[in-house]
């Protein structure tokens, strides 16, 4: 049976476990697997862009944000913002009497971006980030990951079934298969990023 939808994934999990009495809890196994996959997978298909006009010290982070890749001020040129710790920004504010101007640094603060200097006008900010994998549900029956790597979904769900079923011996098996599938997926993403880059291998001769 091909695993192409949320329903067929649930059926496959039940088949692999050889159980027909887990209908109510299999969605929980899938949900737990998705939480782990968001921590483990970094694929180019998770990259998203968002823009906003910011004129204050703090800005909200997109609801599907996982990790910042780049943050830029755009318009009239492109200016990258450097990541800094909250303490570093606090020190800069203190040392410069909390000056305002075009932002040059950012920090992650209380589920927001903190910008320094504080914008002295409205600046167009572009965020490139890794977004959460769209969760499967009865109304969202497939996503890019299920289409590209159904094995990741299957083994991840089976891994999270083992503690519930008190099958400790199966944890290592599912974990190994899940980890291998995730590693291959991440490697394929890295390879795709490099394809067509024009990189060449130079072999140094002996002697």
N, C-alpha and C positions, 0 to 999 in steps of 0.2 A: 504494500500500500504506500503510495506516495504521500509524503507529509508536505502539504501545501497550504493548509488553513489551520486556524485555531482548533476546529473540530477534529480534523484528522490528526493533529498533534496529540490531542487528548486521547484519542483512540489508540494511537501508537504507544503512548505511555502505559495505558492499561494493558495492551497486548504484551509489552516487554515485561511488565510486572506479573503477567498472567493472573490479573485480578479484574473482577467485574463489579466490585463493590466500593470503588474509590471515586465515583463520579463527582461527589461533592468536594473532594479534597485535591484532585488533580489540578484544578485551576490555581490552587495555592502553591503547589509544587512549581508550576510554570511562573507564577508571580515571583517566587523566591529566586528562581533561576534568572529571571530578567534583572532582578536587583544585582545579582552577582555578575551578570554579563556586562552591566553598565560600569562595573568596577574593573572588569578584566579586558574588555575589548576596546581598542582604539583603531577604528577603521575610517578610511576616507569618506565612506558613505554616512558617517556620523557628523561630518563637518557641516556647519551652517554659518550663515552671515546674518547679522542684524545691524541696523543703523538707528540712531536716535539723535535728536538735537538736545544737547545737555547744557544747562546753564547754572548748575548747582554742584556742591561738593560731593554729593552722593547720587548714585543712579541705581535703579533696580537691575537685577540680573534676569535674563529670560527664564521662564518656568522650566524649560527643558534643558537648561545649562548643566553641563557636567564639568567642563574644564576649559579654561581660556587658552587659546592658541596665540592670538595676536589682538591687540587693541590699537587703533589708529585714530588720529584726528584727520579728517579728510575735508576737502574743499579749500581751494587756494593753495594746493600742495598736500602732500601726505606726510604726516608726522607720527612715527611710532611712539607709543607710550611704554615706558619701561616699568616692569613689575617691581614693586618695592614692598618691604614689610610695613605693617601699620606703625611700628615704632620708628622706622626710618622716616616715614611721612610726618609723624608727630614731631620728630626732631627738626625736620625741614620747616614745618610750620612755625615752630617756636623760634628757630634761628632767623627766619625771614619775616617775622612778625605777621605770619599768616597772609602772605602776599597773594594777589590774584593775578590771573593772566591765562595764557594758553596752557592747558594741562600737559604735563610731561611725564608724570608718574601715575601709577594706579596701584591700589591694594584691594584685596578681597576683605570686606568688613561687614559682618552681620548680614550675610546674603545680599550684599550690595557691592558696587564698585565705589571706592573712595578715590577721588581725583585730586591731584596736586600739580601745580597751583589750582586753587579754586577758580573755575571759569569766570572770566570778567565779561563774558558775552555768551551767546548761544553758539556752541561748537557742534559740528556734525561729527559724531563718533561712529566708527565702524568696528564691530566686534566679530572676529572669527573664532568659533568655539566648537567643541565637541558636544553634541546634543544627545540626550537620552534616546535609547532605542524605543520607538513607539510601542507601547504595551499592547499585547494581543487581548482581545475581548470578543464578546458576541457581536459587537458592532464594528470592531476593527479586526477583521479575521485573518489578515496577513500583513507582513511588513517586509522590508528588504532583507533582514537577517534570516527570517524563515525561508524566504525564497533562495537565498544564496547558501545558507548553511543550516539546513534542518537538523543536522547531527548535533550542532551546538545546542539547539533548543531541546532536543530529545535527551541527550546525556546530562545536560544541566538540570532538567526536570527530574530525571531518574536519580541524580545525585541527591536532590533535596527530598526525594521520597524515602530514602533509606533510613534516616533517623525516625521518621514518622512510623515506618513499618518495623522498626527495631531490627534492621538488617545490617548490622555493623560490618559484616564481612563484604557487603556489596559497595560500601562507601568508597573503598580504595579503587575498586574496578571502575565505577562510574566516574570517580574523580580523575583517574588516569585518562579515560576516553574523552571526558569533557576538556581537560587541560590540553590534550593533543589537538582536539578540534579547534579550540580557541587559538592555540599557537599557530596552526596552519592558516587560520583566517587572518590573523594579524600579519603573518608573513606575506600572504598574498596581497594584502593592502600595501605593505611596504614595497613589494616588487612592482605593483602597479604604479606607485608614485615615481619609481625610478625609470619605468619604461619610457623610451623616447627622450631620455634626458641628455643623450649624447655623450654619456660617460664612456670612456674606453679603458681597457686594461693594458697597461704597459708592462712588458716583461723585460726585466733587466738581464742581459746576457752575462755569462760567467767569463772571467778572465779579462 
